[in-house]
Amino acid sequence: MPLRSAPDCSCAIAVMAKASVPGRTKTRLVPPLSEQEAAALNTAFLKDVAANLAAAARDADIRAYMAYGPPGAEWFFAETLPGIGRFEAWFANLGDCLIHTIDRLLAIGHGSAVVLNADSPTLPTSILTETAEVLGQPGDRAVLGPSSDGGYYLLGIKRRHRRLFEDIDWSTDRVTRQTRERAQEIGLALHELPKWYDVDDASTLQQLHAELFDGQTFDPALTPHAAPHSAALIGRLIANADLGARLQLAANTAAEALT
């Protein structure tokens, strides 16, 4: 889907998306999932995140994009998510992927640019609308959505601030703290959103299962997105592929490692 010019007031949110390839996608979920199941879950996540953005766009001026990789994966997103703008964003360093995406969105003409992970299918829709509302206020500012693992699931800005992406220990529990420090260094006002979780290992997959099937929401003060694609896939795997037992085995193994 071609990119279009946009009015200055709009908030562009780009999902940092990876094409679903068995053995190369969601590998930290293998086990308890097989490589094929992990790839299918990645696709379900992408569909749920896209649906969440569409729901948020009904209440706020939000435009959705997929900033994708690896190179050559355009066909996957054209087939899987045909109604969303997309562009390639694939670099060795995650910070370069993020700043490239921010630059691309601002260059199109959006009033603000947001990068969003693809690992939080139940992220409350209200968080997305809050992001757009805060970034729509006058004055330069940033919005940060901290993850429970010390990273962040969302970062939004109104102007290019490369320093936010420099000297960050990516994929560690120091990312959120260091991002706060960078914002303070450059005097950038930072609005923090509620904490949420990424589904990127066995324990957080168990958290997702509990949220979708047992009503154990991560934050009782918030209403999680229903994530119907993820729920349907996990339900099928429980019914037909013994996923419930595999999740319990993973939980028992983790508990044993702590004793």
C-alpha positions in Angstrom: 0.0 0.0 0.0 1.6 3.3 -1.0 2.4 6.0 1.5 0.4 9.2 1.3 0.9 12.7 2.6 -0.9 13.4 5.8 -2.3 16.4 7.7 0.1 17.8 10.4 -2.3 17.0 13.2 -2.2 13.2 12.6 -0.4 10.8 14.9 1.4 8.1 12.9 2.0 4.8 14.7 4.3 2.3 13.1 4.5 -1.3 14.3 8.1 -2.7 14.3 7.1 -5.8 12.4 8.9 -8.9 11.3 7.6 -11.3 8.7 6.5 -14.7 10.0 9.2 -17.3 9.0 9.5 -20.5 11.0 12.8 -20.7 12.7 13.5 -17.0 12.4 10.4 -15.5 14.2 9.6 -15.5 17.9 12.5 -17.9 18.5 12.5 -17.3 22.3 9.1 -19.0 22.4 10.6 -22.2 21.0 9.9 -24.2 23.2 7.2 -24.4 24.4 6.0 -23.7 20.8 7.3 -25.3 17.7 9.0 -23.1 15.1 5.8 -23.3 12.9 3.6 -22.4 15.9 5.8 -19.5 16.9 5.6 -18.1 13.3 1.8 -18.5 13.3 1.6 -16.7 16.6 3.7 -13.8 15.2 1.1 -13.5 12.4 -1.7 -13.5 14.9 0.0 -10.8 17.0 0.4 -8.6 13.9 -3.3 -8.9 13.0 -4.3 -8.1 16.6 -2.1 -5.1 16.8 -3.4 -3.9 13.5 -7.0 -4.3 14.7 -6.1 -2.5 17.9 -4.8 0.5 15.9 -7.9 0.5 13.8 -10.0 0.6 17.0 -7.9 3.5 18.4 -8.2 5.4 15.1 -12.0 5.5 15.6 -11.4 7.8 18.7 -8.2 9.6 17.7 -6.5 10.9 14.6 -4.2 7.9 14.2 -2.6 6.5 11.0 -1.2 3.0 11.1 1.9 1.6 9.4 4.1 -1.5 9.4 7.8 -0.8 9.5 8.9 -4.2 8.4 11.8 -6.6 7.8 13.6 -8.5 6.7 14.3 -7.1 3.2 12.1 -8.7 0.6 9.2 -9.3 3.0 6.9 -6.8 1.4 4.8 -9.6 -0.1 4.1 -11.0 3.4 2.6 -7.8 4.7 0.8 -7.1 1.4 -1.0 -10.4 1.8 -1.4 -10.4 5.6 -2.3 -6.8 6.2 -3.3 -5.3 2.9 -4.9 -2.1 4.3 -2.0 -0.7 6.2 0.8 1.5 4.9 4.2 -0.1 5.0 7.9 0.5 4.4 11.1 -1.4 5.1 13.0 -0.6 8.3 15.8 -3.2 8.7 19.2 -2.3 10.2 21.7 -4.2 12.3 21.1 -1.9 15.3 17.6 -1.6 16.7 18.1 2.1 17.4 18.8 2.7 13.7 15.5 0.9 12.9 13.6 3.1 15.3 15.1 6.4 14.2 14.7 5.5 10.5 11.0 4.8 11.2 10.5 8.0 13.1 12.2 10.0 10.3 10.1 8.3 7.6 6.8 9.1 9.4 7.7 12.7 10.1 8.9 13.2 6.5 5.5 12.0 5.2 4.0 15.0 7.1 2.5 13.6 10.3 2.4 15.8 13.3 3.9 13.1 15.5 5.6 9.7 15.0 5.3 6.6 17.2 7.1 3.3 17.2 5.2 0.4 18.6 6.3 -3.2 19.3 4.5 -6.2 17.8 4.7 -8.3 21.0 1.8 -6.9 23.0 -1.4 -8.1 21.4 -3.6 -7.2 24.4 -2.2 -3.7 24.9 -5.3 -1.6 26.0 -6.7 0.5 23.2 -6.9 3.4 25.6 -3.1 3.6 25.8 -3.0 4.2 22.0 -5.6 6.9 22.1 -3.8 8.5 25.1 -0.6 8.5 23.1 -2.2 10.4 20.3 -3.9 12.9 22.6 -0.7 13.7 24.5 1.3 14.2 21.3 -1.5 16.4 19.9 -1.0 18.9 22.7 1.1 22.1 22.0 4.8 22.0 22.6 7.5 19.5 22.0 7.2 16.3 24.1 7.7 12.6 24.0 5.5 9.6 25.2 7.1 6.5 26.6 5.4 3.1 27.3 7.6 1.1 29.6 7.5 -2.7 29.5 7.6 -5.0 32.5 11.0 -6.3 31.4 12.7 -2.9 31.5 12.4 -2.1 27.8 9.5 -0.2 26.2 6.6 -1.1 24.0 6.1 2.4 22.6 7.9 5.6 22.1 6.4 8.7 20.4 7.9 12.1 19.6 6.9 15.2 17.6 10.3 16.2 16.4 13.5 14.3 15.6 15.5 13.6 18.7 18.2 11.2 17.7 19.8 11.4 21.2 16.8 9.3 22.5 18.2 6.3 20.6 21.9 6.7 21.3 23.9 4.9 24.0 21.1 2.6 24.7 21.7 -1.0 25.8 19.1 -2.5 23.5 17.4 -5.8 24.5 18.3 -5.3 28.2 16.4 -4.2 31.3 18.2 -0.9 31.1 16.4 0.5 28.0 13.6 2.4 29.7 15.9 3.9 32.4 18.4 5.0 29.8 15.7 6.5 27.6 14.5 8.5 30.5 18.0 9.7 31.0 18.4 10.8 27.4 15.1 12.7 27.5 16.4 14.5 30.7 19.7 15.3 29.0 18.0 17.1 26.1 15.3 18.7 28.2 12.5 16.9 26.5 9.2 16.6 28.4 8.4 12.9 28.8 4.9 11.6 29.4 4.9 8.0 30.8 2.1 5.6 29.9 1.0 2.6 32.1 3.4 -0.3 32.2 2.5 -3.3 30.0 4.2 -6.6 29.0 5.8 -8.1 25.9 5.1 -11.7 24.9 8.6 -12.9 24.1 9.3 -15.9 26.2 7.5 -18.8 27.9 6.6 -17.0 31.1 5.0 -14.1 29.2 3.2 -16.5 26.9 1.7 -18.0 30.1 0.7 -14.4 31.1 -1.0 -14.0 27.8 -2.9 -17.3 28.2 -4.0 -16.2 31.7 -5.2 -12.9 30.4 -7.1 -14.3 27.4 -8.6 -17.3 29.0 -8.6 -16.8 32.8 -9.4 -13.1 33.1 -6.1 -12.4 34.9 -5.4 -9.0 33.3 -1.9 -7.5 33.7 -3.4 -4.3 35.1 -6.9 -4.4 36.6 -7.3 -0.7 36.1 -7.1 -1.1 32.3 -9.2 -3.0 29.8 -7.0 -5.2 27.6 -7.5 -5.5 23.9 -9.4 -8.7 23.1 -6.7 -10.0 20.7 -9.1 -12.4 18.9 -6.5 -13.8 16.5 -4.1 -14.7 19.2 -6.9 -16.1 21.4 -8.2 -18.2 18.5 -4.8 -19.6 17.7 -3.9 -20.4 21.3 -7.3 -22.0 21.8 -6.7 -24.3 18.8 -3.3 -25.2 20.0 -4.6 -26.1 23.4 -7.4 -28.2 22.0 -5.5 -29.9 19.2 -1.8 -29.8 20.0 -1.5 -30.1 23.8 -0.3 -26.6 24.3 -1.8 -26.4 27.8 0.4 -29.2 29.0 3.5 -27.7 27.4 2.8 -24.3 29.1 2.5 -26.1 32.4 5.7 -28.0 31.8 7.5 -24.7 31.0 6.1 -23.2 34.2 7.3 -26.1 36.2 10.8 -25.9 34.6 11.0 -22.2 35.4 10.0 -22.8 39.0 12.6 -25.6 39.4 15.3 -23.3 38.1 14.5 -20.8 40.9 14.8 -23.4 43.7 
